[in-house]
């Protein structure tokens, strides 16, 4: 048979994952001639051999592909060519390509590199930036794509002779590794006090010192590969208390870094799903129930909670810290509460000198700082819930099939838990978690993220999409993009409709021929009637979304005060019930009651309803982080759910839901009555959750809708999700977020989906 040229294109997450060296070695194995290179849509291969050999080669690509690669599509065609190949080669990427591929996220340090940095005979002994084609920073250091050394910040470090030999040796794990470096040519460390005095620049000595400083109760600001972290001894209650005081973070839980999952199992009830996620290339924080606190200072780590956010080292730096300290450590973003994570030495020294006693700096230029991603599994049905989608996952959404669209679109998201989404080509990119834009530094990071994306993709938006809230800073920035001379068009999209669009898009439900009920519950969003929405029922059918019901309105009073103090929500929903009189001084009582009787705005917020129920059932302090009262409520309800066989009560069993509305005050009065009658708090809390699920069921049945789609921050509640699965999944088709967080992080993605699919 005559040899022929087979042209193969592979698309997906195939750049920055060792795909070209993998293809090179596979081709050599089959004695194939030709080349492999990056192109604008992924990987291009020209292969010359007999047909049977090419068929085997093609099939093995999918069987043996690199662990971190994700293939979304492929094509193969026989082509005519006069080119003669003497061998198989990796060709340089053509400059200035307009890339249309997923960006490669950061990968946790692999087992091979972990072994090297602890091997005293290895040249990379105690070199924390040891990486290979399968691990290390990617998106964090990207200047532009394709992912070549010249296009990332590692290019600031010229490879030495040994690193160059590894790079060109096809038997080496660093063959064509774009992040290759070593102690002789790579990133440097320095350890200083908080005045900037250098105490050591020797890697081995630095990590020994860190172990000693942690043992003394010191707080250290440590630059990891995605930004600075603050660390201290997780068994030292005094040190953690001091960290809370300095960081201005009174009660929000801290994550804990353990040496490995075996160490975690000594403290926490870790299951196989959680262990696999922790050991994955994404290596997120995973929230796990406490088994035995042992020496952990749990009351300071996670006050009033029965879970801990656990992580294991995702980088060489953290690996070496844990080698020199034999206890778990606190590992939290290096910032003040509400501010973005620090990325540079200059910013860290200025911002963190009043928090950290010592600093570990490195010379890596971090271009896209990211927090750690955070996830959990529900207790009964092991349903994964993403609480924060960032390092390891952003900015790709490989599961989303982008509709054909010739417009370049920029979506600005929400002001809380902000992300941005762009559509510069046939791929959709959802940014890492940015944060709350009320913080000025976070707003600057938001602006910088937009700037970075426009640079990476040589992207100028033709359409900008943003929240309909007139006072959102994200919306005001979006409006500033629109000028007559630049011909940029815009659309305002209602917050909860964006949430609904996000779950419809993620689960590919837009082409459904059946009606879909959207249950969208969160804290706040500006409604189309200029009230504050948050407990919404929508119907999707035939490219239209209509609001068909909601939580009954109650007065929205005192603005942000209501979000920070659950007793105000309780007073408002109860219509100034004297039951709450003792929780207010005379001045508060008079002012608040007057505001409730004459409200200028009303709300259907489910988030504030959870706050109010939490207050009735014992959560009496001001809220220091979002969802705190709801977490308390979920905790006492979860305990009842896990241990009691007692029949649950639907507090609205015999109540008709007129106009698909949940009667807020009636349900709240039932809660107060149960509390007054001495019903155990956990039982009341569980019955409240149960009643909400039965309300969803009633509205779905009454409207003859079989498909249910859930979004909004309330569905971060593990118990609520387990109850949805238990009580609704047998009779309804249930859709919950799996690849995005249900909270406001998904708003930007929802804005894109709404624009692409809804007829307004």
C-alpha positions in Angstrom: 0.0 0.0 0.0 1.2 3.5 -0.8 1.8 5.8 2.2 -0.5 8.8 2.6 -0.6 12.0 4.6 -3.3 12.1 7.3 -4.1 15.5 8.7 -5.5 15.4 12.2 -6.8 18.3 14.3 -7.5 17.9 18.0 -9.5 20.5 19.9 -10.1 20.9 23.6 -7.7 21.4 26.5 -4.7 20.2 24.5 -2.2 23.1 24.9 0.0 23.3 28.0 -0.7 19.6 29.0 2.1 17.9 27.2 0.1 16.9 24.1 2.7 17.7 21.5 5.5 15.6 23.2 2.9 12.9 23.7 2.1 12.9 20.0 5.8 13.0 19.1 6.6 9.9 21.2 3.5 8.0 20.0 4.5 8.8 16.3 8.0 7.5 17.0 6.6 4.3 18.4 4.7 3.7 15.2 7.6 4.8 13.0 5.4 7.6 11.6 6.9 10.6 9.8 5.4 14.1 9.8 5.0 16.8 12.5 2.8 18.1 15.3 2.3 21.8 16.2 -0.1 24.1 18.0 -2.7 25.9 15.9 -5.5 28.3 16.5 -8.0 25.5 17.5 -5.7 23.1 19.3 -3.3 20.6 17.9 -2.4 20.0 14.2 -0.8 16.7 13.2 0.5 15.7 9.7 1.3 12.0 9.7 2.7 9.8 7.0 2.5 6.0 7.1 0.4 3.1 5.8 -3.3 3.3 6.5 -3.5 0.5 9.1 -0.7 2.2 11.1 -2.3 5.6 10.9 -5.6 4.1 12.1 -3.9 2.5 15.1 -2.0 5.7 15.8 -5.2 7.8 15.7 -7.1 5.4 18.0 -4.2 5.4 20.6 -4.3 9.2 20.8 -7.7 9.0 22.6 -6.7 6.0 24.7 -3.3 7.2 25.9 -3.8 11.0 25.9 -2.1 13.0 28.7 -3.9 12.9 32.1 -4.7 16.6 32.1 -5.9 16.8 28.5 -9.6 17.0 27.6 -10.5 16.3 24.0 -13.7 18.0 22.9 -13.5 17.3 19.1 -11.3 15.9 16.5 -11.1 15.6 12.7 -9.0 13.6 10.3 -8.6 14.0 6.6 -6.4 12.6 3.9 -4.6 15.5 2.2 -2.4 16.0 -0.8 1.0 17.4 -0.2 4.3 17.6 -2.0 6.2 17.9 1.3 8.6 15.1 2.1 9.2 14.1 5.7 12.4 12.5 6.8 11.3 12.1 10.4 8.7 13.2 12.9 9.1 16.6 14.6 7.5 19.2 16.9 7.2 22.4 14.9 7.2 25.8 16.4 3.8 27.5 16.7 3.0 30.1 14.0 3.2 33.5 15.6 0.2 35.8 16.2 -2.5 33.1 16.0 -6.0 34.1 16.9 -6.6 31.4 19.4 -10.0 29.6 19.7 -9.3 27.0 22.4 -9.9 26.5 26.1 -7.3 28.2 28.3 -5.3 25.7 30.4 -5.9 26.1 34.2 -3.2 25.5 36.8 -2.4 21.9 37.8 -1.4 20.7 41.3 2.2 19.4 41.6 2.4 15.8 40.4 3.8 12.8 42.3 6.9 12.6 40.2 7.9 16.3 40.8 6.9 15.9 44.5 9.4 13.0 44.8 12.2 15.0 43.1 12.0 18.0 45.5 12.4 15.7 48.5 15.2 13.6 47.0 18.5 14.8 48.4 20.4 13.4 45.4 18.2 15.2 42.9 19.3 18.5 41.3 15.9 19.9 42.2 16.1 19.1 45.9 14.1 21.7 47.7 13.3 23.6 44.5 9.6 24.4 45.0 8.9 25.4 41.4 9.7 22.0 40.0 7.2 21.3 37.3 6.7 19.1 34.2 4.3 18.7 31.3 1.6 17.4 33.7 1.8 19.9 36.5 2.4 23.5 37.6 1.0 27.0 36.9 -0.6 27.6 33.6 -3.4 30.2 33.5 -1.8 32.1 36.4 1.3 33.0 34.4 -0.3 33.3 30.9 0.5 36.5 28.9 -1.3 35.2 25.8 -1.9 31.9 24.1 -0.8 29.5 22.6 0.8 28.3 25.8 4.4 28.6 24.9 7.3 29.6 27.1 7.6 32.9 25.3 3.9 33.6 26.1 4.1 33.1 29.8 6.0 34.8 32.7 8.4 31.8 33.1 10.1 33.3 30.0 11.7 35.8 32.3 14.0 32.9 33.4 16.3 31.6 30.6 16.8 27.8 30.8 20.2 26.6 31.8 22.1 23.9 29.9 20.6 21.0 31.9 17.1 22.4 31.6 17.5 22.8 27.8 18.7 19.2 27.5 15.6 18.0 29.4 13.4 20.2 27.1 14.8 18.5 24.0 15.1 14.9 25.3 11.9 13.0 24.3 12.5 10.5 27.1 12.4 13.1 29.8 9.2 14.2 31.6 10.2 17.8 30.9 10.3 17.2 27.1 8.8 20.4 25.7 7.7 21.5 29.2 6.9 25.2 28.9 7.5 25.9 32.6 10.8 24.1 33.0 13.3 25.6 35.4 15.7 24.5 38.2 17.6 26.1 41.1 20.4 27.2 38.7 18.2 29.2 36.3 14.8 29.6 37.8 12.6 31.3 40.4 14.3 32.5 43.6 13.0 32.7 47.2 13.7 35.1 50.1 12.4 35.0 53.7 12.0 38.3 55.5 10.5 39.8 58.6 7.6 42.3 58.3 10.0 45.2 58.1 11.6 43.7 54.9 14.9 42.5 56.5 16.1 39.5 54.6 16.6 36.6 57.0 17.5 33.9 54.4 17.7 33.2 50.7 18.7 29.5 51.0 15.8 27.2 50.0 16.6 24.5 52.5 17.2 26.9 55.3 14.1 28.9 54.6 11.7 26.0 55.0 13.4 24.9 58.2 12.9 28.5 59.5 9.3 28.5 58.5 8.7 25.3 60.5 10.3 26.9 63.6 8.3 30.2 63.2 5.0 28.3 62.9 5.9 26.3 66.0 6.4 29.7 67.8 2.9 30.8 66.8 3.9 33.3 64.1 1.8 34.2 61.1 3.6 34.0 57.7 2.5 35.5 54.4 3.6 33.0 51.8 3.6 33.5 48.1 2.2 30.4 46.4 2.0 30.0 42.6 -1.4 31.7 42.4 -1.0 34.4 45.0 -0.1 35.0 48.6 -1.5 33.0 51.5 -1.5 33.5 55.2 -0.4 30.5 57.3 -0.2 29.7 61.0 -0.3 26.6 63.3 -3.9 25.2 63.1 -3.4 23.7 66.6 -2.5 27.0 68.2 -5.7 28.7 69.3 -3.8 32.0 70.3 -2.2 32.2 66.8 -5.5 31.7 65.0 -7.3 34.2 67.2 -4.6 36.7 66.5 -4.9 36.0 62.7 -8.6 36.7 62.9 -8.0 39.9 64.8 -5.4 41.2 62.3 -7.3 40.0 59.2 -10.6 41.5 60.5 -12.3 38.1 60.0 -14.2 37.4 63.2 -16.0 34.1 62.4 -15.7 33.1 58.8 -14.1 29.6 58.7 -10.5 29.1 57.7 -9.2 26.3 55.5 -6.7 23.9 56.9 -3.8 22.5 55.0 -2.9 18.9 55.8 0.1 16.9 54.7 -2.0 14.4 52.8 -5.3 12.7 52.8 -4.1 10.1 55.3 -3.5 12.9 57.7 -6.9 14.3 57.0 -8.5 10.9 57.8 -7.2 11.2 61.4 -9.3 14.3 61.9 -12.2 14.3 59.4 -14.8 11.8 58.0 -13.3 11.8 54.5 -14.9 9.6 51.9 -13.7 8.3 48.6 -15.3 11.2 46.6 -13.7 13.8 48.8 -10.3 12.0 48.7 -10.3 11.8 44.9 -11.2 15.4 44.6 -8.4 16.5 47.0 -5.9 14.4 45.1 -7.0 15.6 41.7 -5.0 18.0 39.5 -7.4 20.8 40.5 -6.8 20.1 44.3 -9.5 22.3 45.7 -10.5 22.9 49.3 -13.1 20.3 50.2 -15.4 20.9 53.2 -15.6 17.7 55.3 -17.3 16.8 58.5 -15.2 16.7 61.7 -14.5 13.1 63.0 -12.2 13.8 65.9 -10.8 17.3 66.5 -7.7 15.9 68.3 -5.3 18.9 68.6 -7.0 21.1 66.0 -8.2 24.4 67.5 -11.6 23.9 65.9 -13.5 26.6 67.8 -11.1 29.2 66.2 -10.8 27.5 62.8 -14.6 27.1 62.1 -16.6 28.7 65.0 -19.9 26.9 65.7 -19.5 24.6 62.7 -19.0 20.8 62.5 -17.0 20.8 59.2 -13.6 22.0 58.1 -12.4 23.1 54.7 -9.5 20.7 54.0 -6.7 21.0 51.4 -3.5 19.2 50.7 -0.4 20.8 49.1 -1.0 21.9 45.5 2.5 23.2 44.9 6.1 22.5 45.8 6.1 25.5 48.2 3.3 24.1 50.3 4.7 20.6 50.0 8.0 21.8 51.6 6.3 23.7 54.3 4.4 20.6 55.4 7.7 18.6 55.3 9.1 20.9 57.9 6.1 21.2 60.2 4.4 18.1 61.5 0.9 19.6 62.2 -1.9 20.9 60.1 -1.7 24.6 59.3 -4.2 27.4 58.6 -4.0 28.4 54.9 -6.1 31.3 53.9 -6.0 34.0 51.2 -3.6 36.8 52.1 -5.8 39.9 52.3 -8.0 41.8 54.6 -11.5 40.3 54.8 -13.3 41.3 51.6 -10.2 42.4 49.6 -8.6 40.4 46.7 -5.7 38.0 47.1 -2.3 39.7 46.9 -0.1 38.8 43.9 3.1 40.8 44.1 5.8 41.4 46.7 5.1 45.2 46.5 1.4 44.9 47.2 2.0 42.2 49.8 4.5 44.2 51.8 2.2 47.2 51.8 -1.0 45.4 52.6 0.0 42.5 54.8 2.7 44.0 57.1 0.1 44.6 59.8 -1.1 40.9 59.5 2.1 38.8 58.9 5.1 38.5 61.2 7.2 37.1 58.3 7.1 36.9 54.5 8.1 34.2 52.0 8.5 36.0 48.7 9.4 34.5 45.3 10.4 36.0 42.0 7.6 34.5 39.9 5.5 37.1 38.1 1.8 36.1 38.8 -0.4 37.6 36.1 -3.8 36.1 37.1 -4.0 35.7 40.9 -6.6 33.2 42.0 -8.1 32.0 45.3 -8.4 28.3 45.9 -11.6 26.6 44.6 -14.0 25.4 47.3 -16.4 22.4 47.1 -18.4 20.1 49.2 -20.6 17.0 48.8 -24.0 16.7 50.4 -24.1 14.3 53.3 -26.8 11.8 52.1 -26.7 11.8 48.3 -23.1 12.9 47.8 -24.1 15.7 45.4 -21.2 18.0 44.6 -21.7 21.7 45.3 -19.2 24.3 44.1 -18.9 27.1 46.5 -16.1 28.9 44.7 -14.8 28.2 41.2 -11.3 29.5 40.8 -7.8 27.9 40.7 -7.7 24.6 38.8 -11.1 25.2 37.1 -11.2 28.7 35.7 -11.5 30.0 33.1 -12.9 27.1 31.0 -16.3 25.5 30.9 -15.6 22.6 28.6 -19.0 21.0 29.1 -20.8 24.0 27.6 -21.6 23.8 23.9 -21.5 27.3 22.7 -24.2 28.2 20.1 -23.1 29.7 16.8 -22.6 33.4 17.3 -20.7 35.9 15.3 -20.8 38.6 17.9 -18.0 39.2 20.5 -19.6 39.5 23.9 -18.5 40.7 27.3 -20.7 39.9 30.3 -20.0 41.9 33.5 -21.8 39.7 36.1 -23.0 40.8 39.5 -21.5 43.0 42.2 -21.4 40.2 44.7 -19.2 37.2 44.0 -18.3 38.7 40.7 -17.0 36.9 37.7 -16.9 38.0 34.1 -17.7 35.8 31.0 -16.5 36.5 27.5 -17.4 35.0 24.1 -14.5 36.1 21.8 -14.7 33.0 19.5 -16.4 29.7 19.6 -15.4 29.1 23.2 -17.0 30.5 26.3 -14.6 31.7 29.1 -15.9 32.2 32.7 -13.3 33.9 34.8 -12.1 32.9 38.2 -14.0 34.2 41.3 -13.1 37.9 41.6 -15.1 38.9 44.7 -17.4 41.7 46.0 -17.0 44.9 44.0 -18.0 47.1 46.9 -14.3 46.7 47.9 -12.2 49.2 45.9 -9.2 46.8 45.5 -11.6 44.1 44.3 -13.1 46.5 41.8 -9.6 47.3 40.5 -9.0 43.5 40.1 -12.3 43.3 38.2 -11.1 46.0 35.8 -7.7 44.3 35.4 -9.4 41.0 34.7 -11.3 42.5 31.8 -8.2 44.1 30.5 -6.3 40.8 30.7 -9.0 39.0 28.8 -9.1 41.6 26.0 -5.3 41.3 25.7 -5.1 37.5 25.7 -7.7 37.2 22.9 -7.1 40.4 21.1 -10.7 41.0 21.9 -12.9 44.1 21.5 -16.5 43.5 22.6 -19.3 44.3 20.3 -22.0 43.5 22.9 -21.9 44.2 26.6 -24.3 42.5 29.0 -24.9 43.6 32.6 -27.2 43.4 35.6 -30.3 45.5 35.6 -29.6 46.9 39.0 -29.2 50.7 38.5 -26.7 51.0 41.4 -24.3 48.1 40.6 -20.8 49.3 40.0 -20.3 46.5 37.4 -23.3 47.9 35.5 -21.9 51.4 35.6 -18.6 50.2 34.2 -20.4 48.3 31.5 -22.4 51.4 30.5 -19.1 53.4 30.2 -18.1 51.0 27.4 -21.0 52.1 25.3 -20.3 55.2 23.1 -21.9 56.2 19.8 -18.5 56.2 18.1 -17.6 52.6 19.1 -20.8 51.0 18.0 -21.0 48.7 21.1 -24.5 47.5 21.9 -25.7 46.6 25.4 -28.5 44.9 27.2 -29.5 44.9 30.8 -30.5 41.5 32.1 -32.5 40.9 35.3 -30.5 39.2 38.0 -32.7 36.2 38.6 -33.4 35.6 35.0 -29.6 35.4 34.5 -29.5 32.8 37.3 -32.2 30.8 35.6 -30.4 31.2 32.2 -27.2 29.9 33.9 -28.7 26.6 34.9 -30.5 26.2 31.6 -27.2 26.8 29.8 -25.1 24.6 32.0 -27.5 21.7 31.6 -28.2 22.3 27.9 -31.9 22.8 28.4 -32.6 25.6 25.9 -34.1 23.3 23.3 -36.5 21.5 25.6 -39.9 21.2 24.2 -41.4 21.0 27.7 -42.0 23.8 30.2 -39.2 24.2 32.8 -39.8 25.6 36.3 -36.9 27.8 37.5 -36.6 27.9 41.3 -34.2 30.9 41.8 -33.5 31.7 45.5 -30.8 34.0 46.8 -30.3 37.2 48.8 -31.1 40.1 46.6 -31.6 41.2 43.0 -33.2 44.2 41.4 -36.7 43.2 40.2 -38.5 44.3 37.1 -41.2 45.9 39.3 -38.4 47.8 41.1 -38.7 45.7 44.2 -35.9 43.5 45.6 -36.4 39.9 44.4 -34.9 36.8 45.8 -37.4 34.0 46.2 -38.5 33.5 42.6 -40.4 31.0 40.4 -40.0 31.3 36.6 -41.4 29.4 33.7 -39.3 28.8 30.6 -41.0 27.8 27.4 -40.5 28.5 23.8 -37.6 30.9 24.2 -39.4 33.0 26.8 -38.9 33.3 30.6 -41.9 34.5 32.7 -42.0 35.1 36.4 -45.0 33.0 37.7 -44.6 33.2 41.5 -42.4 34.2 44.4 -42.0 34.4 48.1 -44.7 36.9 49.4 -43.3 40.4 49.6 -42.3 41.8 53.0 -40.8 45.3 53.8 -37.2 45.9 52.8 -35.9 48.3 55.4 -32.7 50.0 56.4 -30.8 48.8 53.3 -27.6 46.9 54.0 -28.4 46.8 57.8 -31.1 44.2 57.0 -28.5 42.0 55.3 -26.1 42.3 58.3 -28.6 41.8 61.1 -31.1 38.9 61.1 -33.3 40.4 63.8 -34.3 43.2 61.4 -35.5 40.6 58.8 -37.4 38.8 61.6 -39.1 42.0 62.7 -40.0 42.9 59.1 -41.5 39.5 58.1 -43.4 39.3 61.4 -44.9 42.8 60.8 -43.4 44.1 64.1 -44.5 41.2 66.2 -44.1 42.0 69.9 -42.4 38.6 70.3 -39.2 40.4 69.2 -39.5 43.4 71.5 -36.8 42.4 73.9 -34.2 42.2 71.1 -34.4 46.0 70.4 -33.8 49.1 72.4 -36.5 51.7 72.5 -34.9 53.8 69.8 -34.4 50.9 67.4 -37.9 49.6 68.0 -39.5 52.9 67.2 -37.4 53.6 64.1 -37.7 50.0 62.7 -41.4 49.6 63.3 -42.1 52.9 61.6 -40.0 51.9 58.6 -41.8 48.6 58.4 -45.2 50.2 58.5 -44.3 52.6 55.6 -41.8 50.8 53.4 -40.6 52.3 50.2 -39.4 49.0 48.9 -40.5 45.4 49.5 -38.6 42.2 49.0 -39.2 38.5 48.2 -35.7 37.6 49.4 -35.3 33.9 50.4 -31.9 34.7 51.8 -33.3 37.2 54.3 -36.1 34.7 55.1 -33.4 32.1 56.1 -31.8 34.8 58.2 -35.0 35.5 60.0 -35.7 31.8 60.7 -32.1 31.5 61.9 -32.7 34.4 64.3 -35.9 32.8 65.8 -34.0 29.5 66.3 -31.0 31.0 68.1 -28.7 32.9 65.8 -28.7 36.3 67.5 -25.5 38.0 66.5 -24.8 40.3 63.5 -23.7 38.5 60.4 -19.9 38.7 59.7 -19.9 36.8 56.4 -22.6 36.1 53.8 -24.8 33.1 54.6 -23.7 32.8 58.2 -27.2 32.6 59.7 -28.3 30.2 57.0 -25.3 28.0 57.7 -26.3 27.9 61.4 -29.8 27.0 60.4 -28.6 24.3 58.1 -26.3 22.8 60.8 -29.1 22.3 63.3 -31.5 21.0 60.7 -28.8 18.6 59.3 -28.3 17.1 62.7 -32.0 16.4 63.0 -32.1 15.0 59.4 -29.2 12.7 60.0 -30.3 11.3 63.4 -34.1 11.5 63.7 -36.7 9.2 62.1 -39.5 11.4 63.2 -42.1 12.3 60.6 -41.5 15.7 59.0 -44.2 18.4 59.1 -45.2 20.6 56.2 -46.2 23.9 58.0 -48.2 24.9 54.9 -49.8 21.5 54.2 -53.4 22.7 54.0 -52.5 26.2 52.6 -53.2 27.1 49.0 -50.3 28.8 47.3 -52.3 31.6 45.6 -50.7 32.9 42.5 -47.8 30.5 43.1 -46.7 32.6 46.1 -45.3 31.2 49.3 -47.1 33.0 52.2 -44.0 34.4 54.0 -45.7 35.7 57.2 -48.0 32.7 57.6 -45.0 30.3 57.5 -43.0 32.6 59.8 -45.8 32.7 62.3 -45.8 28.9 62.3 -42.1 28.8 63.1 -42.6 31.2 66.0 -45.5 29.1 67.3 -43.5 25.9 67.1 -40.6 27.6 69.0 -43.1 29.0 71.6 -44.5 25.5 72.1 -41.1 24.1 72.9 -40.5 22.0 69.8 -36.8 21.2 69.5 -34.9 23.8 67.4 -33.4 21.2 65.0 -36.8 19.7 64.4 -38.3 23.1 63.5 -35.3 23.9 61.2 -35.7 20.7 59.4 -39.5 21.1 59.0 -38.9 24.6 57.6 -36.6 23.2 54.9 -39.1 20.4 54.3 -42.0 22.9 53.9 -40.1 24.8 51.2 -39.5 21.6 49.2 -43.3 20.8 49.5 -44.0 24.4 48.2 -41.9 23.7 45.1 -43.7 20.5 44.6 -47.1 22.2 44.8 -46.2 24.9 42.4 -44.8 22.4 39.9 -47.9 20.2 40.1 -50.3 23.1 39.9 -48.6 24.4 36.8 -48.2 20.9 35.3 -44.4 21.3 35.0 -42.2 18.2 35.1 -38.7 19.7 34.8 -37.2 21.7 37.6 -34.0 23.8 37.4 -32.4 25.4 40.5 -30.0 28.3 40.9 -29.1 31.0 43.4 -26.9 31.1 46.5 -29.6 29.4 48.7 -28.8 26.2 46.9 -25.4 26.0 48.4 -27.3 24.6 51.3 -26.4 20.8 51.4 -29.5 19.8 53.3 -31.8 21.6 50.9 -30.1 19.9 48.0 -30.4 16.4 49.6 -34.1 17.1 50.3 -34.6 18.1 46.6 -33.1 14.8 45.5 -34.9 12.8 48.1 -38.4 14.3 47.7 -38.5 15.6 44.1 -36.2 13.5 41.9 -38.5 10.5 41.6 -41.4 12.5 40.2 -39.6 15.3 38.5 -36.6 15.8 36.2 -34.3 17.8 38.6 -31.4 20.0 37.5 -28.8 21.4 39.9 -25.5 23.1 39.1 -22.5 20.8 38.8 -19.8 22.8 37.0 -20.7 26.2 38.3 -21.5 27.6 41.7 -25.2 28.2 42.3 -24.3 31.6 43.8 -23.7 34.9 42.0 -20.5 33.6 40.3 -22.8 32.2 37.6 -24.5 35.5 36.8 -22.1 36.5 34.0 -22.5 33.1 32.4 -26.3 33.4 32.7 -26.2 36.8 31.1 -24.5 35.3 28.1 -27.0 32.5 27.9 -30.0 34.8 28.3 -28.8 37.0 25.4 -28.1 34.0 23.1 -31.4 32.3 23.7 -34.2 34.6 24.9 -36.5 36.6 22.7 -37.1 40.0 24.5 
